[in-house]
Amino acid sequence: MTLIKSISGIRGTIGGKSGDGLTPVDILKFTAAYGKWIAAKTGKKKIVIGRDARISGEMVRNLIAGTLQSIGMDVIDLGLSTTPTVEVAVPLERAGGGIIITASHNPKQWNALKLLNASGEFINDTEGKEVLELAETMDDLDFAGVDHLGSIKMDNSYMQKHIDMILALPLVNVELIRKAKFKIAIDCVNSSGGIFVPALLRALGVQAIHELYCTPDGHFPHNPEPLPENLVALSQEVVAKRADLGIAVDPDVDRLCFICEDGSVFGEEYTLVAVSDYVLKKQGGNTVSNLSSTRALRDVTEKAGFTYQAAAVGEVNVVNKMKETNAVIGGEGNGGVIFPELHYGRDALVGIALFLTHLAESGQKVSAMRASYPNYFISKNKMTLREGMDIDALLKQVQDKYINQPHSTIDGLKIEFDSEWVHLRKSNTEPIIRIYSESTSEENANALATRLIADMNAILSA
């Protein structure tokens, strides 16, 4: 059993003993702390909640809703929803915050509470620490009396509201998409995307939709992370149905990736690259991604005459950097697209609409569009930490070794070598150093990672 309390929320495996897994006791304590924190912070007593379709979702929802009600908070429950839809709903409801009940791409035994502020954005580091500290005092919680209990209201209108907001964006051309007569295969991993993605595609004028795993029952047919090795069935479906492309989302619909018409993988790193290319051509502006995302976004941005900036890993860090640099598009290389004209959150639905407009306007096949972008390969490795290892001292010595190379220390250590880079950062959940490296070939990316691992081992052995 696993329970991880972090600044962005609480997540864990369902069952077990309190403190070892995500149990009702843990859910109640953390929800109550968040609810009390929202009331004190905003003066509001309304919170929006929504969930993906994983098996434990209804149980966790009942605990959260009841706990909020028991401390005098009013709940707007969107039911089966998506992370970006809850994010959109919070400010529209003028709520104090929101809780998204999802473990994102984690397997079915996991669930989590993701916490939003009044703007519908993930709470920041300072706010998260405040909630965690408050949770430790919940044993003395004073619950509301019978005349002061909160209310619960179901609201199923936000799927359509979210879609309508996307359709109204100037860069989304419904008529152009309709005329393209796309045939699209989709894999929604039997979660809430199975409701939202077909509805969006129909609203965009797509008539031929081949649905894979669109029953929102939480029984994931494969590992739910939208990586190439998990999308074999979708690739086969695209080829078998002679579809123009395949679309895959994760269980809470904030990550997006594509399959080309020939069954090859477009690459989740290139979701943001392609959408950004379209946005930059139409309106221009700066872009942001995190330090572990592909250099291709920087290349595309600078080619268009604008500025690219890298943020520390984590959606809240990317959003903060986007606001700081007035970026028109940003996100993460895991298929997360953030389009601030709609809202500051990763949103697969708006990513789909922008990509299909881009594809329809270009007249290209998806494989040809992918081939038009700089081709990079990211190698992902890890190094197990030894007992008592001083990771900060280790990274400082690596930094000193490459002091003449462009580098960043805002999140671990990232070193650039012309068109290559390597990013070393300590995991927040495992006793490991994550080693991401990128180059123009798999061989070179792996060689760069091997080189840095050897450097660290040499330092540790000295």
Secondary structure, 3 states (H helix, E strand, C coil): CCEEEECCEEEEEECCCECCEECHHHHHHHHHHHHHHHHHHHCCCEEEEEECCCCCHHHHHHHHHHHHHHCCCEEEEEEECCHHHHHHHHHHCCCCEEEEECCCCCCCCEEEEEEECCCCCECCHHHHHHHHHHHCCHHHCCCCCHHHCCCEEECCCHHHHHHHHHHCCCCCCHHHHHHHCCEEEEECCCCCHHHHHHHHHHHCCCCEEEEECCCCCCCCCCCCCCCHHHCHHHHHHHHHCCCCEEEEECCCCCCEEEECCCCCECCCHHHHHHHHHHHHHHCCCEEEEECCCCCHHHHHHHHCCCCEEEECCCHHHHHHHHHHHCEEEEEECCCEEECCCCCCCECHHHHHHHHHHHHHHHCCCHHHHHHCCCCCEEEEEEEECCCCCCHHHHHHHHHHHCCCCCEECCCCEEEEECCEEEEEEECCCCCEEEEEEEECCHHHHHHHHHHHHHHHHHHHHC
